[in-house]
């Protein structure tokens, strides 16, 4: 009886573990976790018995370093400047892969996503400027220009095979280009006063690392250890520290340590050696076989470029740790009538909320759709196979899901708490409305798959 009970418990445990693995590997898992942590942040920030503790937690200061060279920042700043540097590093690796060997590697492949992303940034900024042409809140034009790739692809994946593969490829490439645009906006328009000495020192280190890359160096420690130094130098230079992640990603080698001919030659040698070792012995693997298997593992590992290995390694940590922590630290805005009334002009906040909300919900899909239409009609780009204009408009609406990048830019753009909080509320409402509108249009425009 006890053994049967233990067996059932083990079987249930492994079944749950299998379901968890299936969930983690699904394309919408990251978006679900992000939503849960966003809701958690909002709850903690507004319940009377948790609000004080929540705000004190992320306002608590953390000091690292020593006298004369130390970093003393609130926990929220460590999340935004430190953990998000890893996120930007991961995004940089994605952009590099797509440009060199992916969906953006050829002009014909990249033309439509490039045009769509450009329109998807310009139109929201124009709408925001039309509503907030001047004043201290005009600097928020960059907030509605970003698309959250995790949420957008997560919503699209909910419709499974109803969505043509070519349309999924288009949205992925669009989001990658959009991320690059957001990075450039942050670097150019939302940095502080530059301290050139620190910046030149960081650039000198990066130039040395680029030289190592060109010389064929593929050991990971030679690049990641200096990356922490470059992050610190960017921090002190006045350029936002997270951009060091993107810069370092561009330097990471994509070339593997072992070439294709060397890989196959060694693989054949190890395979023959394995087959020769004590065939009569039923034990597998024995000590000698373990040696060859370990060598084969090392051979396979070093036949993949460092850039690809790091991207695969970081993906689950970025999706299920860094992004949820960012949401927990930044989405906890106090729900107040003065923040919720985003369509009201006020002397204190202009129409920050209205500009962001309409920029995401109207500007994003309008910009993506119109520039895509112009690019295809002019012959500059090709329409994705099996996609109609109605389908493309439906997916363009998902571009209005700004969330992560928009909240990040919101924190950089505004100094006053009122602007920051109303901006976050507008981002949450605009992203939710864009997701619902996009999902509705996808359901209407894309036919169900017949069994």
Phi, psi and omega per residue, in radians:
X1 nan -0.794 -3.134
X2 -1.116 -0.732 -3.138
X3 -1.117 -0.727 3.110
X4 -1.105 -0.692 3.106
X5 -1.110 -0.796 3.115
X6 -1.096 -0.686 -3.132
X7 -1.102 -0.762 3.138
X8 -1.098 -0.695 3.134
X9 -1.142 -0.739 3.112
X10 -1.119 -0.749 3.135
X11 -1.092 -0.744 3.102
X12 -1.107 -0.694 3.127
X13 -1.082 -0.829 -3.119
X14 -1.181 -0.566 3.075
X15 -1.147 -0.753 3.098
X16 -1.123 -0.704 3.127
X17 -1.098 -0.693 3.112
X18 -1.136 -0.713 3.107
X19 -1.146 -0.665 3.105
X20 -1.115 -0.754 3.108
X21 -1.098 -0.703 3.106
X22 -1.101 -0.719 3.114
X23 -1.116 -0.803 -3.107
X24 -1.059 -0.626 -3.088
X25 -1.449 -0.181 -3.133
X26 -1.275 2.558 -3.072
X27 -1.185 -0.311 -3.113
X28 -1.709 -0.017 -3.080
X29 -1.081 -0.766 -3.133
X30 -1.045 -0.719 3.119
X31 -1.135 -0.693 3.117
X32 -1.095 -0.813 -3.140
X33 -1.101 -0.701 3.135
X34 -1.100 -0.718 3.101
X35 -1.101 -0.780 -3.117
X36 -1.053 -0.763 -3.126
X37 -1.273 -0.520 3.051
X38 -1.145 -0.805 3.104
X39 -1.094 -0.728 3.108
X40 -1.048 -0.765 3.126
X41 -1.080 -0.746 3.131
X42 -1.126 -0.701 3.126
X43 -1.140 -0.853 -3.111
X44 -1.099 -0.596 -3.098
X45 -1.358 -0.239 -3.045
X46 -2.070 -0.298 3.055
X47 -1.250 2.331 -3.048
X48 -1.076 -0.521 -3.099
X49 -1.601 -0.026 3.086
X50 -2.127 -0.305 -3.017
X51 -1.035 -0.803 -3.102
X52 -1.102 -0.795 -3.140
X53 -1.130 -0.676 3.138
X54 -1.075 -0.864 -3.107
X55 -1.192 -0.656 3.112
X56 -1.137 -0.610 -3.141
X57 -1.044 -0.873 -3.058
X58 -1.485 -0.158 3.022
X59 -1.630 -0.207 3.120
X60 -1.075 2.399 -3.061
X61 -1.583 2.484 3.120
X62 -2.200 2.182 -3.085
X63 -1.941 2.258 3.088
X64 -2.271 2.339 3.114
X65 2.191 -2.675 -3.116
X66 -2.530 2.936 -3.087
X67 -0.975 2.292 -3.131
X68 1.661 -0.428 3.121
X69 -2.660 1.461 -3.104
X70 -2.473 2.806 3.081
X71 -2.044 2.085 -3.115
X72 -2.197 1.705 -3.028
X73 -2.364 2.742 3.004
X74 -1.097 2.743 -3.126
X75 -1.026 -0.640 3.115
X76 -1.052 -0.691 3.117
X77 -1.173 -0.629 3.080
X78 -1.105 -0.656 3.095
X79 -1.146 -0.850 -3.053
X80 -1.270 -0.593 -3.117
X81 -1.671 -0.510 -3.075
X82 -1.690 -1.150 -3.129
X83 -1.064 -0.659 -3.127
X84 -1.224 -0.321 3.019
X85 -1.129 -0.631 3.070
X86 -1.169 -0.719 3.080
X87 -1.042 -0.803 -3.140
X88 -1.174 -0.575 3.049
X89 -1.075 -0.794 3.114
X90 -1.094 -0.776 3.102
X91 -1.073 -0.713 3.105
X92 -1.063 -0.714 3.095
X93 -1.101 -0.714 3.101
X94 -1.082 -0.811 -3.131
X95 -1.071 -0.786 -3.133
X96 -1.060 -0.779 -3.137
X97 -1.084 -0.778 -3.103
X98 -1.166 -0.643 -3.113
X99 -1.271 -0.692 -3.055
X100 -1.478 -0.731 -3.018
X101 -2.413 0.313 -3.044
X102 -2.183 -2.504 -3.014
X103 -1.233 -0.234 -3.115
X104 -1.964 0.277 -3.037
X105 -1.382 -0.362 3.108
X106 -2.102 2.662 -3.081
X107 -1.087 -0.748 -3.141
X108 -1.150 -0.617 3.110
X109 -1.219 -0.673 -3.012
X110 -1.534 -0.265 -2.978
X111 -1.010 -0.875 -3.073
X112 -1.198 -0.848 3.082
X113 -1.042 -0.641 3.114
X114 -1.102 -0.840 -3.141
X115 -1.110 -0.784 -3.112
X116 -1.104 -0.752 -3.133
X117 -1.140 -0.686 3.120
X118 -1.093 -0.823 3.103
X119 -1.118 -0.626 3.136
X120 -1.233 -0.183 3.048
X121 -1.771 -0.668 -3.063
X122 -1.248 -0.801 -3.061
X123 -1.110 -0.800 3.085
X124 -1.063 -0.656 3.116
X125 -1.129 -0.700 3.129
X126 -1.152 -0.718 3.105
X127 -1.102 -0.756 3.128
X128 -1.087 -0.765 -3.137
X129 -1.147 -0.593 3.122
X130 -1.129 -0.568 -3.134
X131 -1.549 -0.597 -3.114
X132 -2.215 1.269 -3.029
X133 -1.267 -0.348 -3.077
X134 -2.713 3.133 3.126
X135 1.632 3.096 -3.080
X136 -1.181 -0.254 -3.115
X137 -1.655 -0.055 -3.140
X138 -1.150 -0.400 -3.105
X139 -1.208 -0.142 -3.112
X140 -1.421 0.175 -3.090
X141 -1.060 -0.447 -3.107
X142 -1.364 -0.258 -3.053
X143 -1.108 -0.821 -3.074
X144 -1.489 0.183 -3.068
X145 -1.557 -0.086 -3.025
X146 -1.818 2.654 3.060
X147 -2.034 2.391 3.091
X148 -1.559 1.899 -3.040
X149 -1.120 -0.654 -3.100
X150 -1.132 -0.818 -3.139
X151 -1.177 -0.797 -3.073
X152 -1.077 -0.838 3.129
X153 -1.215 -0.544 3.096
X154 -1.106 -0.789 3.102
X155 -1.107 -0.752 -3.124
X156 -1.101 -0.660 -3.096
X157 -1.200 -0.360 3.130
X158 -1.101 -0.384 -3.105
X159 -1.661 0.029 2.991
X160 0.894 -2.306 -3.051
X161 -1.236 -0.125 3.075
X162 -1.119 -0.478 -3.112
X163 -1.589 2.143 3.102
X164 -1.010 2.498 -3.131
X165 -1.028 -0.668 -3.127
X166 -1.075 -0.542 3.126
X167 -1.305 -0.636 3.060
X168 -1.115 -0.714 3.105
X169 -1.100 -0.737 3.130
X170 -1.057 -0.831 -3.119
X171 -1.138 -0.678 3.115
X172 -1.097 -0.837 -3.141
X173 -1.121 -0.700 3.091
X174 -1.039 -0.792 -3.119
X175 -1.138 -0.623 3.118
X176 -1.149 -0.813 3.103
X177 -1.110 -0.677 3.121
X178 -1.073 -0.719 3.086
X179 -1.060 -0.746 3.110
X180 -1.072 -0.740 3.105
X181 -1.087 -0.733 3.120
X182 -1.097 -0.680 3.112
X183 -1.092 -0.744 3.125
X184 -1.146 -0.691 3.109
X185 -1.079 -0.778 3.127
X186 -1.090 -0.781 -3.079
X187 -1.143 -0.706 -3.019
X188 -1.503 -0.709 -2.942
X189 -1.886 -0.293 -3.030
X190 -2.146 0.427 3.033
X191 -1.593 2.939 3.103
X192 -1.638 -2.920 3.068
X193 -1.154 2.247 -3.023
X194 -1.436 2.265 2.989
X195 -1.721 1.778 -2.908
X196 -1.139 -0.512 -3.135
X197 -1.069 -0.854 3.109
X198 -1.105 -0.707 -3.110
X199 -1.144 -0.772 -3.142
X200 -1.121 -0.635 3.103
X201 -1.144 -0.732 3.083
X202 -1.078 -0.749 3.134
X203 -1.152 -0.603 3.108
X204 -1.139 -0.737 3.098
X205 -1.111 -0.752 3.141
X206 -1.141 -0.627 3.088
X207 -1.122 -0.679 3.093
X208 -1.131 -0.711 3.114
X209 -1.169 -0.632 3.077
X210 -1.111 -0.675 3.076
X211 -1.080 -0.725 3.084
X212 -1.071 -0.707 3.107
X213 -1.047 -0.827 -3.118
X214 -1.140 -0.509 3.121
X215 -1.371 -0.138 3.076
X216 1.745 0.200 3.128
X217 -1.199 2.270 -3.103
X218 -2.220 0.135 3.116
X219 -1.380 2.253 -2.960
X220 -1.169 -0.579 -3.092
X221 -1.122 -0.500 -3.134
X222 -1.173 -0.297 -3.099
X223 -1.936 -0.671 -3.051
X224 -1.328 -0.638 3.125
X225 -1.107 -0.840 3.063
X226 -1.103 -0.390 -3.134
X227 -1.055 -0.618 3.119
X228 -1.173 -0.648 3.103
X229 -1.155 -0.765 3.137
X230 -1.098 -0.696 3.091
X231 -1.017 -0.820 3.139
X232 -1.093 -0.690 3.134
X233 -1.189 -0.669 3.056
X234 -1.105 -0.718 -3.140
X235 -1.018 -0.820 -3.106
X236 -1.363 -0.306 -3.090
X237 -1.351 -0.306 -3.094
X238 1.749 -0.255 3.022
X239 -1.443 2.439 -3.032
X240 -0.993 2.303 -2.993
X241 -1.081 -0.502 -3.113
X242 -1.102 -0.459 -3.117
X243 -1.181 -0.327 3.054
X244 -1.101 -0.541 3.105
X245 -1.090 -0.782 3.115
X246 -1.131 -0.787 -3.123
X247 -1.052 -0.759 -3.139
X248 -1.193 -0.587 3.132
X249 -1.072 -0.591 3.141
X250 -1.196 -0.344 -3.078
X251 -1.655 -0.387 -3.091
X252 -1.047 2.272 -3.103
X253 -1.137 2.411 2.998
X254 -1.685 -0.343 -3.110
X255 -1.273 2.283 3.139
X256 -1.289 2.832 3.123
X257 -1.208 -0.657 -3.118
X258 -1.885 2.405 3.136
X259 -1.383 2.931 3.140
X260 -1.068 -0.845 3.121
X261 -1.069 -0.711 3.140
X262 -1.118 -0.702 -3.137
X263 -1.045 -0.901 -3.086
X264 -1.192 -0.610 3.111
X265 -1.127 -0.815 3.138
X266 -1.200 -0.624 3.130
X267 -1.101 -0.742 3.094
X268 -1.098 -0.717 3.140
X269 -1.096 -0.801 -3.122
X270 -1.169 -0.663 3.134
X271 -1.112 -0.769 3.101
X272 -1.103 -0.680 3.131
X273 -1.117 -0.701 3.110
X274 -1.094 -0.728 -3.103
X275 -1.193 -0.477 -3.101
X276 -1.427 -0.340 -3.012
X277 -1.355 1.948 2.978
X278 0.608 1.188 -3.126
X279 -1.103 -0.435 -3.107
X280 -1.341 -0.273 -3.121
X281 -1.417 2.161 -3.098
X282 -1.332 -0.343 -3.133
X283 -1.203 2.306 3.080
X284 -2.543 2.220 -0.050
X285 -1.642 2.591 3.009
X286 -1.552 -3.027 -3.021
X287 -1.055 -0.781 -3.099
X288 -1.210 -0.666 3.112
X289 -1.166 -0.655 3.081
X290 -1.058 -0.649 3.118
X291 -1.056 -0.830 -3.118
X292 -1.200 -0.655 3.089
X293 -1.104 -0.695 3.103
X294 -1.122 -0.684 3.098
X295 -1.132 -0.670 3.099
X296 -1.154 -0.659 3.083
X297 -1.100 -0.795 3.109
X298 -1.098 -0.692 3.125
X299 -1.080 -0.800 3.140
X300 -1.138 -0.757 -3.102
X301 -1.057 -0.790 -3.073
X302 -1.480 0.020 3.029
X303 -1.650 0.070 3.021
X304 -1.948 2.319 -3.103
X305 -1.049 2.609 -3.113
X306 -1.009 -0.665 -3.122
X307 -1.065 -0.780 3.119
X308 -1.152 -0.722 -3.113
X309 -1.103 -0.760 -3.132
X310 -1.160 -0.669 3.124
X311 -1.088 -0.794 3.109
X312 -1.134 -0.677 -3.118
X313 -1.158 -0.730 -3.037
X314 -1.400 -0.419 -3.004
X315 -0.876 -0.925 -3.120
X316 -1.171 -0.590 3.137
X317 -1.200 -0.708 3.111
X318 -1.151 -0.780 -3.047
X319 -1.236 -0.736 -2.963
X320 -1.926 -0.032 3.087
X321 -2.204 -1.027 -3.020
X322 -1.165 -0.863 -3.112
X323 -1.148 -0.750 3.062
X324 -1.072 -0.689 3.107
X325 -1.126 -0.713 3.089
X326 -1.038 -0.788 3.120
X327 -1.091 -0.740 -3.134
X328 -1.098 -0.660 -3.090
X329 -1.387 -0.463 -2.969
X330 -2.000 -0.373 -3.074
X331 -1.535 -0.087 -3.091
X332 -1.393 1.234 3.130
X333 -1.668 2.490 3.130
X334 -1.248 2.187 -3.135
X335 -1.345 1.889 -3.089
X336 -2.338 2.591 -3.117
X337 -1.016 -0.616 -3.121
X338 -1.206 -0.415 3.072
X339 -1.538 -0.627 -3.088
X340 -1.241 -0.501 -3.115
X341 -1.399 1.265 -3.011
X342 -1.358 -0.201 -3.117
X343 -1.704 0.154 -3.117
X344 -1.805 2.258 2.999
X345 -1.242 2.445 3.070
X346 -2.472 2.656 3.120
X347 -1.163 -0.460 -3.101
X348 -1.432 -0.667 -3.029
X349 -2.214 0.192 -3.133
X350 0.973 -2.226 3.091
X351 -2.333 0.871 3.141
X352 -0.989 -0.865 -3.103
X353 -1.075 -0.753 -3.133
X354 -1.120 -0.755 -3.141
X355 -1.069 -0.741 -3.135
X356 -1.221 -0.811 -3.098
X357 -1.065 -0.882 -3.121
X358 -1.244 -0.535 3.071
X359 -1.070 -0.738 3.132
X360 -1.290 -0.869 -3.007
X361 -1.319 -0.614 -3.077
X362 -1.883 -0.849 -3.041
X363 -1.122 -0.761 -3.104
X364 -1.067 -1.033 -3.121
X365 -1.105 -0.621 3.131
X366 -1.123 -0.795 -3.139
X367 -1.134 -0.792 -3.138
X368 -1.088 -0.802 -3.058
X369 -1.209 -0.853 -3.045
X370 -1.170 -0.722 3.133
X371 -1.246 -0.563 3.042
X372 -1.130 -0.794 3.110
X373 -1.026 -0.803 -3.136
X374 -1.127 -0.703 -3.121
X375 -1.155 -0.699 -3.139
X376 -1.259 -0.794 -3.104
X377 -1.149 -0.531 3.135
X378 -1.424 -0.158 -3.111
X379 1.508 0.034 -3.135
X380 -1.243 -0.540 -3.093
X381 -2.397 2.901 3.125
X382 -1.952 2.502 3.083
X383 -1.237 2.389 3.084
X384 -1.007 2.495 -3.098
X385 -1.082 2.365 3.090
X386 1.277 0.317 -3.082
X387 -2.039 2.308 3.053
X388 -1.694 2.947 3.132
X389 -1.173 -0.561 3.094
X390 -1.135 -0.707 3.090
X391 -1.100 -0.744 -3.110
X392 -1.142 -0.662 3.093
X393 -1.097 -0.703 3.137
X394 -1.073 -0.774 3.139
X395 -1.237 -0.571 3.109
X396 -1.049 -0.548 3.117
X397 -1.117 -0.561 3.107
X398 -1.163 -0.355 3.075
X399 -1.098 -0.317 3.123
X400 -1.377 -0.012 3.060
X401 -1.406 1.700 -3.025
X402 -1.581 -0.745 -3.109
X403 0.405 -1.686 -2.910
X404 -0.980 -1.040 -3.098
X405 -1.118 -0.671 -3.126
X406 -1.132 -0.762 3.096
X407 -1.109 -0.659 3.118
X408 -1.097 -0.818 3.134
X409 -1.182 -0.630 3.113
X410 -1.005 -0.745 3.136
X411 -1.185 -0.503 3.124
X412 -1.418 -0.601 -3.000
X413 -1.290 -0.656 -3.007
X414 -1.982 2.540 3.087
X415 -1.756 -0.565 -3.066
X416 -1.463 2.470 -3.067
X417 -1.051 -0.660 -3.118
X418 -1.045 -0.853 -3.127
X419 -1.086 -0.783 -3.104
X420 -1.069 -0.829 -3.072
X421 -1.216 -0.736 3.104
X422 -1.159 -0.604 3.076
X423 -1.082 -0.753 3.125
X424 -1.109 -0.742 3.106
X425 -1.063 -0.780 -3.136
X426 -1.115 -0.653 3.107
X427 -1.124 -0.807 -3.139
X428 -1.089 -0.801 -3.137
X429 -1.188 -0.742 3.135
X430 -1.134 -0.714 3.121
X431 -1.158 -0.732 3.117
X432 -1.105 -0.795 -3.135
X433 -1.113 -0.697 3.127
X434 -1.140 -0.715 3.124
X435 -1.112 -0.776 -3.132
X436 -1.162 -0.754 3.136
X437 -1.131 -0.783 3.121
X438 -1.082 -0.748 3.134
X439 -1.116 -0.715 3.131
X440 -1.109 -0.796 -3.123
X441 -1.181 -0.641 3.087
X442 -1.096 -0.746 3.139
X443 -1.111 -0.626 -3.096
X444 -1.387 -0.687 -2.988
X445 -1.576 -0.375 -3.064
X446 -1.870 2.118 -3.054
X447 -1.177 2.608 3.096
X448 -1.192 2.578 3.141
X449 -1.408 2.253 3.131
X450 -1.412 2.351 3.120
X451 -1.294 nan nan
